[in-house]
Amino acid sequence: MSLPLPEFADKVTELMHVIIKKSFRNRSANFHNLKITFPQMLVMNLVYKEGESNMTDLAHLLNVTTAAITGMIDRLVRDGYVTRVREPKDRRVVKVKLTTRGNNLLAKLNEHRRQSTIDIFSKISQEERDGYIKILQHICDHLE
């Protein structure tokens, strides 16, 4: 199939939408069972990668208001997944840090995501998987 670039763009958009929708549907059931939302998982992943994160940086990275991030963090604190830490030299600065419970939940969610990816890609050949990675890497290289 050789599509002109505009039709190719439409097809890629359509297929990515289906992949994301079906993938999210599978993950949503797991999030619901664990009583966590997808945005909360994103916040926890960001905090994990950064170690400790301040509220303003988290809001900026997720492209949400500080009020929205405060609400998400409030729920994560309430459920014991993160804790707020005040900067000793400037108590106005509040950082967010994962708790042991948060680290354990994140590990469980990431393992579920990994297994879902294995399930999906086990249906295609090693050669196709290699080509897929090569294309994704090439796209990433051009985005920088």
N, C-alpha and C positions, 0 to 999 in steps of 0.2 A: 504494500500500500504506500503510494507516494503522494502525500498531500501537500498542496501549496502552504506556505507558512501561515497565512491567516486561518485556514481550516485546521492545520496542525495545532495552532494555539487554542482554538475552540475545543478540539478533541482532548488535548492535554488538560485543559481546565475542567472539562466534563468528567474525565476519568479520575483526576485528583479529587474532585468533589465526591465522587462515589467511594473512592478509597478512604478518604477522611471520614465520611459519614458512617460507613460500615465499621471502620476501625474504632471510631468514637463510640458507636453503639455497643460494641463488644466491651470496651473499657468502662463505659458508663455503668454497666451492671456491676462491675467490680468496685467502682468508686461508691456506688450506692450501698453495696454490702458493707463497705468500710466506713460509710457515713462521711465521705469527703467529696468535695466537688473538684472538677477538672481545674478551675482557676486556683483552688487551694493547693492542688498538687504542683501546679506550675510555680507557685510561690515557694513551696517547700523545696523544689528542685533548685530554684535560684539561690535560696538561703544555703542549701547544701554546697553548691558550687562556690559560693563566695565565702563560706565559713560563718561570718556574721555580716549582716546587711542592715543598712539604715533604711528607714521607712521611705524616705524621699527617693533613694536609689531604686528600691523595689517598685515604687509607683512609676518611676520613669521607665524602667526596663519592661514593665507590663503595659505601659501606655494607659495608665488609669490615674485617677485623682488620688491625692493623699488620703482623702476621706474614704475612698473605696478600698484602698490598701489597709487602712486602719480597721475597717470592718472585717476584712478577710483575716487579718492578724488577730483581732479580738476573738474570732471563732476558733482559730488554730490554738491560741493560748488557752481558751476555755476547755478545749478538748485535749490539752496536754501535749500537743505536737511541737509547739515552739514556745520560747520564753522571750520576754523583753529584757534587755540588759541596758542599763543607763551608763553612759560614758562617765567615768569618775571625775574627769577634769571639766566636763561640761554636761551637766545633768539634763540639759535640753536635748542632747543628742541621744536618741533611743535606737538601739540595734536589736535585731531579731536573730535568734540562734535556735537551731533545732535541738529538741530534747532527745533523750534516748528513745522514748516512745515514737517521736517523729522520725528519727533515723530508721527504726525498725519498720515503720509503716512505709516509708519511702523505699526501703530495700524490697519489701513485699510487692509494692506497686511496680517497681522497675523490673523485678523478676517476672511479673505477670505480663508486662509490656514486651519483655524479651521473648517470653514463650509464645506470645501472640505473633510476633514477628517471625519466629522460627516456624510456627504452624503455617503462616502465609507463604513464606519463601521455600518451604520444603516441597511445595507443589511445582516448583520450576527447577530446571537443571542448574548445575554448578556453573556452566558456561553462561547461562542467562543471568545468574546472580552476579557473576564477575562483570558482565557487561553493564548491568544495572548500577553497580558500585562505581564503575569507571565513568559512566554518564553523570551520575550524581556528583562525583568529585569534580568532574570537568565543569559542571554548572556552578558549583560552589567556588571554584577557582575564578570563574568569570564574574561572579558577584562581588568579589573583593576589590 
